[in-house]
Amino acid sequence: MEKVDVLVATYKTNIKYLVKQIDSILNQTYTNINVIISDDNSQDEELKQILEQYEAQDKRVTVYFQEENLGYIQNFNFLLEKSTSAYICFSDHDDIWYPQKIEKSLEKLKKENVDLVYVNARQIDENDNVIKEDYFRYKNMPLINKKSKLAISRYIGIGCSQLFTKDVKEKAIPFKKSVMAQDWLVSFIANENKGITYIKEPLFDYRLHQTNIFGGRSLKQNINRWKQENGTSHESYLKYRKQNVIDKAYLSGAKMCLDYCENSEDKDFINKLITYYNSIEKSKFINFHIFKYFKFLGGKNLGKKMLKEFIIFHFPILGQLIWKFN
């Protein structure tokens, strides 16, 4: 039975959520695991005591306390550098894993002979109430079996849904300056290697709450804050669209992939993708290079996400009206 490392990054964590998550990891049916936790200088004595208790009670748990704040990305780089096992999972600090999450993920990865598997989830709120039964469907997640160019142009599974191989880790670290999302990076590298697969069955509860770093509520809060500070004019929208949508969520990901790319065909694809993003950023009202959207970003199960992106990218005049009144 091969060892699996579960990497948990914490920072000013809600202890109630953290306890549920760690317990759910330690109660996995696949027991040959290491749980490596790095607290990013939270300076929370109660949190420190809880983590030290877990470390003392279960030899599978190892805890590190950072002396200074590393930031979200570098904290995961630290965790990956501490990982030594054949297989690795990222973990959020506030979800709840179902008992067979690791077992079923590893079984699927081996069966399909790929380097990464990502799994479905339910979405829950602060009180464990189910908001959405099917995260794949709700978020229109791309469904990839083996290899796809979508692993370059999009997120493929949120980090807490992934299990991947040591080979992927070794190609990922140390993180380069271009790394903007560790889960996107490992998906890209896995896609360059043996490929990716997925499990449609929900295998964990993904928590949405007011302090999510990523997620629907934080996005809405950021949009509202932008409107309050910059207004809702068309120029304000174009600036928001460039900085917070195209640059942050798309262009930076493409540049990261280019930084790690070893395949000449994919390098050509990425360079064309970057040119496309630069082109749509300059469009103020309409961008007529519509076919390129489907070439770079089209795929199965993407549904409403594609419609939303299509409007933002190619019809910013319409996108501004929707953004203004939402």
Residue pairs with C-beta under 8 A, 6 or more apart in sequence:
1 30
1 32
2 32
2 85
2 86
2 87
2 106
3 32
3 33
3 34
3 84
3 85
3 86
3 87
4 30
4 32
4 33
4 34
4 85
4 86
4 87
4 88
4 89
4 102
4 106
4 163
5 33
5 34
5 36
5 83
5 84
5 85
5 87
5 88
5 89
6 25
6 33
6 34
6 35
6 36
6 88
6 89
6 91
6 102
7 36
7 38
7 76
7 79
7 80
7 82
7 83
7 88
7 89
7 90
7 91
8 21
8 22
8 25
8 35
8 36
8 37
8 38
8 79
8 91
8 92
8 93
9 37
9 38
9 40
9 72
9 75
9 76
9 79
9 93
10 18
10 37
10 38
10 39
10 40
10 42
10 47
10 51
10 93
11 39
11 40
11 41
11 42
11 69
11 72
11 75
11 93
12 42
12 44
12 47
13 39
13 42
13 44
13 47
13 93
13 94
14 94
14 209
14 211
15 46
15 47
15 50
17 93
17 94
17 207
17 209
18 47
18 50
18 93
18 94
19 50
20 94
20 96
21 91
21 92
21 93
21 94
21 95
21 96
21 97
22 35
22 37
22 54
22 61
24 95
24 96
24 97
24 98
24 99
24 204
25 33
25 35
25 91
25 97
26 35
26 54
26 58
26 60
26 61
27 99
28 97
28 99
28 100
28 101
28 102
28 103
29 99
29 100
29 102
29 103
30 100
30 102
30 103
30 106
33 60
33 102
34 60
34 61
34 62
34 83
34 85
35 54
35 58
35 60
35 61
35 62
36 62
36 64
36 79
36 82
36 83
37 51
37 54
37 61
37 62
37 63
37 64
38 63
38 64
38 65
38 66
38 75
38 78
38 79
38 82
39 47
39 48
39 51
39 63
39 64
39 65
39 66
40 66
40 69
40 70
40 71
40 72
40 75
41 65
41 66
41 67
41 68
41 69
41 70
42 48
48 65
51 63
51 65
52 63
54 61
54 63
55 61
55 62
55 63
62 82
64 78
64 82
66 75
66 78
70 77
70 78
72 213
73 175
73 179
73 180
73 181
73 182
74 175
76 90
76 159
76 182
77 173
77 174
77 175
77 179
77 182
80 88
80 169
80 172
80 173
80 182
81 173
81 174
83 166
83 169
85 166
86 165
86 166
87 106
87 109
87 163
87 164
87 165
87 166
88 163
88 164
88 165
88 166
88 168
88 169
89 102
89 105
89 162
89 163
89 164
90 159
90 160
90 162
90 182
90 183
91 97
91 160
92 159
92 160
92 206
92 207
94 207
94 209
95 121
95 160
95 204
95 205
95 206
95 207
96 124
96 128
96 204
96 205
96 207
97 203
97 204
98 202
98 203
98 204
98 205
100 203
101 119
101 203
101 204
102 163
104 119
104 199
104 201
104 203
105 117
105 119
105 163
105 199
105 203
106 117
106 163
108 117
108 197
108 199
109 115
109 116
109 117
109 163
109 164
109 165
109 197
112 145
112 146
112 195
112 197
113 194
114 146
114 190
114 194
114 195
114 196
114 197
115 164
115 165
115 167
115 168
115 189
115 190
115 193
115 194
115 195
115 196
116 157
116 162
116 163
116 164
116 165
116 168
116 186
116 187
116 190
116 191
116 195
116 196
116 197
117 162
117 163
117 164
117 196
117 197
117 198
117 199
118 156
118 157
118 158
118 161
118 162
118 163
118 187
118 196
118 198
118 199
119 157
119 161
119 198
119 199
119 201
119 202
119 203
119 204
120 134
120 135
120 136
120 161
120 198
120 199
120 200
120 201
120 202
120 203
121 135
121 158
121 160
121 161
121 202
121 203
121 204
121 205
121 206
122 130
122 131
122 132
122 133
122 134
122 135
122 202
122 204
122 205
122 206
123 130
123 131
123 132
123 135
123 138
123 205
123 206
123 207
123 208
124 130
124 131
124 205
124 206
124 207
124 208
125 131
125 207
125 208
125 209
126 207
126 209
126 210
128 205
130 205
131 208
132 138
133 202
134 202
135 141
135 202
135 206
136 143
136 198
136 200
136 301
137 301
139 305
140 301
140 302
140 303
140 304
140 305
140 306
141 156
141 157
141 301
142 148
142 150
142 154
142 156
142 299
142 300
142 301
142 302
143 198
143 200
143 300
143 301
144 150
144 151
144 156
144 191
144 195
144 196
144 197
144 198
145 195
145 196
145 197
145 198
146 195
146 196
146 197
147 191
147 195
147 196
148 156
148 191
148 196
148 299
149 266
149 269
149 296
150 156
150 297
150 299
151 187
151 188
151 190
151 191
151 196
152 188
152 191
152 254
152 257
152 266
152 269
152 270
152 273
153 250
153 253
153 254
153 273
153 296
153 297
154 253
154 297
154 299
155 181
155 183
155 184
155 187
155 253
156 184
156 187
156 191
156 196
157 183
157 187
157 198
158 183
158 206
158 214
159 181
159 182
159 183
160 204
160 206
161 203
161 204
161 206
162 183
162 186
162 187
164 186
164 190
165 190
165 193
167 193
168 186
168 189
168 190
168 193
169 186
171 189
171 193
171 260
172 182
172 185
172 186
172 189
172 260
175 182
175 185
176 256
176 259
176 260
178 252
178 255
178 256
178 259
179 185
179 256
180 248
180 252
180 253
180 256
181 253
181 256
184 253
184 256
184 257
185 256
185 260
187 196
188 256
188 257
188 260
188 261
189 260
190 196
192 260
192 261
192 262
192 263
192 266
208 215
208 216
208 217
209 217
210 217
211 218
212 218
222 244
223 240
223 323
223 326
226 236
226 240
226 244
227 236
230 236
230 239
230 240
232 323
232 324
234 284
234 317
234 320
237 316
237 319
237 320
237 323
237 324
238 284
238 316
238 320
240 323
241 281
241 312
241 316
241 319
242 281
245 312
246 277
246 280
246 281
246 313
247 281
250 277
251 274
251 277
251 278
251 281
254 270
254 273
254 274
254 277
255 274
257 266
257 270
258 267
258 270
258 271
258 274
261 267
261 270
272 296
273 296
276 289
276 292
276 296
279 287
279 289
280 287
280 289
280 313
280 314
283 313
283 314
283 316
284 316
284 317
285 315
285 316
285 317
286 314
286 315
286 316
286 317
287 313
287 314
287 315
287 316
288 314
289 314
290 310
290 314
293 309
293 310
293 313
293 314
297 306
297 309
298 306
311 318
311 319
311 322
312 319
